[in-house]
Amino acid sequence: MTSTQSSQSSQPKISNGMTAVNGQKQTFWMPEIASYFVAGGAAGAASRTVVSPLERLKIIQQVQPRTSDGQYKGVWRSLVRMWEEEGFKGFMRGNGINCLRIVPYSAVQFTTYEQLKKWFTAYGTKELDTPKRLASGALAGITSVCATYPLDLVRSRLSIATASIPLQTEQALPSSSVMAASGAKQALSSAYHTSSSSLNQTISKRAELTVVGMTLKVMREEGGFPGLYRGLVTTAVGVAPYVGINFATYEALRGVMTPPGKNNVMRKLACGAIAGSISQTLTYPFDVLRRKMQVTGMAHGGLGYHYNGAFDALGSIIRTEGLRGLYRGLWPNLLKVAPSIATSFFTYELVKELLVTP
């Protein structure tokens, strides 16, 4: 068996259009690339919409203060609370911008991954091994993050802006300084008597609870355009291994769990669910750091986070919360990741098969 044949036989369905196939013309421009892009975008939108409530709950649990009476605790109780306080809109809060972000993010990621695999295998003349898959996935993850990061940051802000987590009331008070517990009630009482000011604040906050409004708020209060990239380095460092492990694990599982004759829907979904769970668990601390960095600049310091960089944030979390703090929100995230990644890979392959002619 030649190296080309070995590469082809070891690649699951997702890779069929990535390398040269004997007897077929190597067309790597618009028709094929467009199919990767469209399929990737559809996969991202489908996967995130399915798990939108869990995605929002994960973000809230990651950034809420550790010691308080108003914490979101427990997956089911938190989802019920979210429904009672905000209804269906609460479940979908931030999903619009999440899809707006994930469609180009997923499209760029899948397309870049496919193209990098071609490049690393010299268009089918070299074997596609695990290191090449890991490298392709890591670089694809970094590329997609850099292309869509501002939307991710704004989505995170919108996800927690309406949640009734502690200190939200303090953010609305006239004073931006941190109040002592003894003076909090007096400040709140005085705020009630300034009705016109409160009305203006309410109108302003409603305007900020939109994609454009939150984007302008971040740029206005956090240093302009660079404020939209707060935490980018931490995110890229975390996404690179996550995406690399995700793709490599998925393709390895496809080779084992979906042999010829057993390539059914449930096996495909299982491959995606297992791959997503493994990759997310191994890289989850980076995701926590990313969220902490994204909300550290929120006005009035309502969440109490003030970090001078990723290492400062990491040290602060370990000092105050221990290693467990790096895995806050992991359980609802795993409940989200399994169906999300399974849906993503399955949708991608399905749409690509419809678009790519044999």
C-alpha positions in Angstrom: 0.0 0.0 0.0 1.4 3.4 -1.0 1.5 6.4 1.3 -1.3 8.0 -0.7 -3.5 5.0 -0.4 -2.8 4.7 3.3 -3.7 8.3 3.8 -7.0 7.9 1.9 -8.0 4.7 3.7 -7.3 6.2 7.1 -9.4 9.3 6.5 -13.1 9.3 7.5 -15.8 11.0 5.5 -14.9 14.5 6.6 -11.6 14.2 4.7 -12.8 12.9 1.4 -12.4 16.2 -0.4 -9.1 17.2 1.3 -6.6 15.2 -0.7 -6.1 14.3 -4.3 -8.0 11.2 -5.5 -6.6 9.0 -8.3 -8.5 9.7 -11.5 -10.1 12.9 -10.3 -9.1 16.4 -11.2 -7.6 18.4 -8.4 -9.9 21.4 -8.1 -9.2 23.3 -5.0 -10.7 26.7 -5.8 -14.1 28.2 -5.5 -16.6 25.3 -5.9 -14.9 23.1 -3.4 -13.8 25.8 -1.0 -17.2 27.3 -1.1 -18.7 24.0 -0.1 -16.4 23.8 2.9 -17.3 27.3 3.9 -21.1 26.9 3.6 -21.1 23.5 5.3 -18.9 24.9 8.1 -21.2 27.8 8.7 -24.3 25.7 8.7 -22.6 23.3 11.2 -21.8 26.1 13.5 -25.3 27.7 13.5 -27.0 24.4 14.1 -24.7 23.2 16.8 -24.9 26.4 18.9 -28.6 26.9 18.6 -29.3 23.4 19.9 -27.4 24.2 23.1 -27.9 27.9 23.6 -29.4 27.7 27.1 -26.4 25.6 28.4 -23.9 27.9 26.6 -25.3 31.0 28.4 -25.4 29.1 31.8 -21.8 28.1 31.3 -20.7 31.7 30.8 -22.7 32.9 33.9 -21.2 30.2 36.1 -17.7 31.0 34.9 -17.8 34.7 35.8 -20.2 35.0 38.7 -18.6 35.9 42.1 -17.7 32.8 44.1 -19.3 33.8 47.5 -22.8 35.1 47.3 -26.4 34.1 47.9 -27.5 34.7 44.4 -25.3 32.3 42.5 -26.6 30.1 39.7 -26.1 26.7 41.2 -27.0 23.4 39.6 -27.7 22.9 36.0 -31.5 22.2 36.2 -32.2 24.7 38.9 -30.3 27.4 37.0 -32.2 26.6 33.8 -35.5 26.8 35.6 -34.5 30.1 37.2 -33.4 31.5 33.9 -36.8 30.5 32.4 -38.8 32.0 35.3 -36.9 35.3 35.3 -36.5 35.8 31.5 -38.5 33.2 29.7 -37.6 31.8 26.3 -35.6 35.0 25.5 -33.4 34.2 28.5 -32.5 30.8 26.9 -31.7 32.5 23.6 -30.0 35.6 25.1 -26.8 36.1 23.2 -27.6 33.3 20.7 -28.2 35.8 17.8 -24.7 37.2 18.1 -23.4 33.8 18.9 -24.7 32.5 15.6 -23.5 35.7 13.9 -20.1 34.8 15.3 -20.1 31.1 15.0 -21.2 31.0 11.3 -18.0 32.7 10.0 -16.0 31.2 12.9 -17.0 27.6 12.0 -16.8 28.3 8.2 -13.3 29.7 8.5 -12.2 26.9 10.8 -13.4 24.0 8.7 -12.2 25.6 5.4 -8.8 26.4 6.9 -8.5 22.9 8.3 -9.4 21.3 5.0 -6.9 23.4 3.1 -4.1 23.0 5.6 -4.4 19.2 5.5 -4.0 19.4 1.7 -0.9 21.6 2.2 0.6 19.3 4.9 0.1 16.2 2.8 1.3 18.0 -0.4 -2.1 17.5 -1.9 -2.3 13.8 -1.3 1.3 12.7 -1.9 2.2 12.3 1.8 0.5 10.4 4.6 -1.9 12.3 6.8 -0.9 11.3 10.3 -1.9 12.5 13.8 0.7 15.3 14.1 -0.4 16.8 10.8 -4.1 16.6 11.9 -3.2 18.3 15.3 -1.2 21.0 13.5 -3.9 21.7 11.0 -6.6 21.9 13.7 -4.5 24.2 15.9 -3.7 26.6 13.1 -7.3 26.5 11.9 -8.5 27.3 15.4 -6.2 30.3 15.7 -7.2 31.6 12.3 -10.9 31.4 13.1 -10.5 33.1 16.5 -8.6 36.0 15.1 -11.2 36.5 12.4 -14.2 36.6 14.8 -13.0 37.5 18.3 -14.8 40.8 18.7 -18.1 39.1 18.2 -17.2 36.5 20.8 -16.4 39.2 23.4 -19.6 41.1 22.7 -21.6 37.9 22.9 -20.1 37.1 26.3 -21.0 40.6 27.6 -24.6 40.2 26.4 -24.9 36.7 28.0 -24.2 38.0 31.5 -25.6 41.6 31.2 -29.2 40.5 32.0 -28.5 37.7 34.4 -29.4 38.4 38.0 -26.0 37.6 39.3 -24.7 39.5 42.4 -23.5 43.1 42.1 -25.7 43.9 39.1 -27.6 46.3 41.3 -24.5 47.9 42.5 -23.5 48.5 38.9 -26.5 50.7 38.4 -25.8 52.9 41.4 -24.6 56.5 40.9 -21.2 55.8 42.4 -18.7 53.7 40.5 -16.5 53.0 43.5 -16.9 49.8 45.5 -19.2 50.5 48.4 -18.9 49.1 51.9 -21.7 46.8 53.0 -22.9 49.3 55.6 -23.4 52.0 53.0 -25.0 50.0 50.2 -28.5 50.3 51.5 -28.3 54.1 51.8 -26.9 54.4 48.3 -29.7 52.2 46.9 -32.3 54.2 48.8 -31.0 57.5 47.4 -31.1 56.0 43.9 -34.8 55.4 44.1 -35.4 59.1 44.7 -33.6 60.2 41.5 -36.3 58.9 39.2 -35.3 60.8 36.2 -31.7 59.7 36.5 -32.9 56.1 36.9 -35.1 56.3 33.8 -32.2 57.6 31.7 -30.0 54.8 33.0 -32.7 52.2 32.1 -33.0 53.5 28.6 -29.3 53.6 28.2 -29.0 50.0 29.5 -31.6 48.8 27.1 -29.7 50.3 24.2 -26.6 48.6 25.4 -28.3 45.1 25.3 -27.9 44.9 21.6 -25.0 43.8 19.4 -24.3 47.4 18.2 -25.0 49.0 21.6 -22.6 46.6 23.5 -19.9 47.0 20.8 -20.0 50.8 21.1 -20.1 50.6 24.9 -16.9 48.4 24.9 -15.1 50.7 22.5 -16.2 53.8 24.4 -15.2 52.6 27.9 -12.3 50.3 27.2 -9.9 52.0 24.9 -11.5 51.9 21.5 -11.1 49.1 19.0 -8.3 47.3 21.0 -10.9 46.8 23.7 -12.8 44.4 21.5 -9.7 42.1 21.5 -9.3 41.9 25.3 -8.2 38.3 26.1 -7.3 37.4 22.5 -3.9 35.9 23.3 -5.4 33.7 26.1 -8.2 32.6 23.8 -5.9 31.7 20.9 -3.6 29.7 23.2 -6.6 27.8 24.5 -8.3 27.3 21.2 -5.3 26.0 19.3 -5.0 22.7 21.4 -8.7 22.4 21.7 -9.4 22.5 18.0 -6.4 20.4 17.2 -7.4 17.7 19.7 -11.0 17.9 18.6 -10.4 17.3 14.9 -7.6 14.6 15.5 -9.7 12.7 18.0 -12.8 12.8 15.8 -11.1 11.5 12.8 -9.3 8.8 14.8 -12.7 7.7 16.3 -14.3 7.7 12.9 -11.7 5.3 11.7 -12.5 2.9 14.6 -16.2 3.4 15.2 -17.5 3.8 11.6 -15.9 1.1 9.5 -17.5 0.2 6.2 -21.0 -1.1 6.7 -21.4 0.5 10.1 -21.4 4.1 9.0 -24.7 5.1 10.6 -26.0 8.3 12.1 -25.7 7.3 15.7 -22.1 6.2 15.4 -21.2 9.5 13.7 -22.9 11.5 16.5 -21.1 9.4 19.1 -17.7 10.2 17.5 -18.4 13.9 17.7 -19.7 13.8 21.2 -16.7 11.8 22.6 -14.2 13.9 20.7 -15.7 17.2 21.9 -15.9 16.0 25.5 -12.2 14.9 25.6 -10.9 18.1 23.9 -13.0 20.4 26.1 -12.0 18.7 29.4 -8.3 18.9 28.6 -8.4 22.6 27.6 -11.2 23.9 29.8 -9.0 26.1 32.1 -8.1 28.2 29.0 -11.8 28.8 28.4 -12.3 30.0 32.0 -9.4 32.4 31.6 -10.8 33.7 28.4 -14.2 34.6 30.0 -12.5 36.2 33.0 -10.4 38.4 30.7 -13.4 39.3 28.5 -15.4 40.7 31.4 -12.6 42.2 33.5 -13.2 45.6 31.8 -16.9 45.8 32.4 -18.0 49.2 33.7 -18.0 49.8 37.4 -16.1 46.6 38.1 -19.5 45.0 39.1 -18.1 41.5 38.9 -15.0 42.3 40.9 -12.4 41.2 38.4 -9.4 43.4 37.8 -6.5 41.5 36.1 -3.4 42.8 34.5 -3.0 39.9 32.1 -3.5 36.2 31.6 -0.9 35.2 34.2 -2.2 37.6 36.8 -5.7 36.2 36.2 -4.4 32.6 36.5 -2.6 33.3 39.7 -5.6 35.1 41.2 -8.0 32.3 40.4 -5.7 29.7 41.9 -5.1 31.8 45.0 -8.7 32.6 45.7 -10.5 29.5 44.4 -7.8 26.8 44.1 -7.5 24.6 41.0 -11.2 23.9 41.2 -11.8 27.5 40.1 -10.2 26.6 36.7 -13.0 24.1 36.1 -16.0 26.2 37.2 -19.0 25.5 34.9 -17.4 22.4 33.4 -20.4 20.1 34.0 -23.0 22.2 32.1 -20.3 22.8 29.5 -19.8 19.1 29.0 -23.6 18.7 28.7 -23.4 21.4 26.0 -20.2 20.2 24.2 -21.3 16.6 23.5 -24.5 17.4 21.5 -22.9 20.6 20.1 -19.8 18.9 18.6 -21.8 15.9 17.5 -24.3 18.2 15.7 -21.5 20.3 14.2 -19.6 17.4 12.6 -22.7 15.6 11.5 -24.2 18.8 9.9 -20.9 19.6 8.3 -20.6 16.2 6.6 -24.2 16.2 5.6 -24.2 19.6 4.0 -20.8 19.0 2.3 -22.0 15.8 0.8 -24.9 17.6 -0.7 -22.7 20.4 -2.1 -19.7 18.4 -3.3 -20.3 16.4 -6.4 -18.6 13.0 -6.6 
